[in-house]
């Protein structure tokens, strides 16, 4: 919050950027003796997380029917950062909640990507 004193036009216009000596105020001056508070509230918003670097799956031998795979958290937490949401007295950084696959440049002749939501008991293409 800012503390303000109000100035009337009896001494002419106030020039922006020059500063005003308000130590003499009240009475017959153009400056109010009383002060007013000026404040604002900044509403925090969710900022998108930042992804830096790449994630790499461990190698898998060809024809492995049930590869060990890796969790989304183990792969992507090291490259995930949501610190822009950490605002003192406001919002806090969020944890990695998941991923969205938006492209696949691997030719189908090299295999099929599969995922599991049950710890590897079943796999879905």
TAGI-V791962 format. One record per residue. RES is the residue in one small letter. PSI is psi as a letter, one per 20 degrees, with the letter a starting at -180 (NA if undefined). NEAR is the number of other ideal C-beta (glycine too) atoms within 8 Angstrom. D_CENTER is the distance of its C-alpha to the mean C-alpha in whole Angstrom. Layout:
<<RES/PSI/NEAR/D_CENTER> <RES/PSI/NEAR/D_CENTER>>
This chain:
<<x/q/5/25> <x/q/6/27> <x/p/8/31> <x/q/8/33> <x/q/11/37> <x/q/7/38> <x/p/11/40> <x/r/6/43> <x/j/7/45> <x/h/4/48> <x/j/6/47> <x/a/3/46> <x/q/4/43> <x/p/5/40> <x/p/5/39> <x/p/4/35> <x/i/4/34> <x/i/5/37> <x/q/4/36> <x/p/7/39> <x/o/5/41> <x/j/8/41> <x/h/4/43> <x/o/6/46> <x/r/10/45> <x/a/6/46> <x/c/5/50> <x/j/2/51> <x/r/7/48> <x/j/7/45> <x/p/12/43> <x/q/9/42> <x/h/6/43> <x/r/5/40> <x/q/7/36> <x/q/8/34> <x/p/8/30> <x/p/8/27> <x/r/6/24> <x/r/4/21> <x/p/4/18> <x/o/5/14> <x/o/4/13> <x/q/7/9> <x/r/5/8> <x/p/6/6> <x/q/7/3> <x/q/5/5> <x/r/11/6> <x/p/8/8> <x/p/8/12> <x/p/5/14> <x/a/6/18> <x/q/4/20> <x/q/8/21> <x/p/5/25> <x/q/8/27> <x/q/6/30> <x/q/4/34> <x/p/8/36> <x/q/5/40> <x/q/4/41> <x/j/4/42> <x/p/7/40> <x/h/3/40> <x/m/5/38> <x/q/5/36> <x/h/6/33> <x/a/7/30> <x/q/7/27> <x/q/6/24> <x/g/8/21> <x/g/7/19> <x/h/7/22> <x/g/11/21> <x/i/12/17> <x/h/8/16> <x/h/7/17> <x/j/10/15> <x/p/10/12> <x/p/8/9> <x/k/12/5> <x/i/6/6> <x/i/9/3> <x/i/13/3> <x/n/9/7> <x/o/8/9> <x/p/4/13> <x/j/3/14> <x/c/7/12> <x/r/8/9> <x/q/7/9> <x/q/8/7> <x/q/8/9> <x/q/5/12> <x/p/9/13> <x/i/4/15> <x/a/5/17> <x/r/5/17> <x/p/4/18> <x/p/6/21> <x/j/3/22> <x/q/4/25> <x/o/5/27> <x/j/3/30> <x/p/7/32> <x/q/4/35> <x/h/6/37> <x/i/3/40> <x/j/5/38> <x/a/5/37> <x/p/5/35> <x/p/8/31> <x/q/7/31> <x/q/6/29> <x/p/11/30> <x/j/4/28> <x/k/6/31> <x/k/4/31> <x/j/9/33> <x/h/5/36> <x/q/6/35> <x/q/8/34> <x/p/7/33> <x/NA/5/33>>
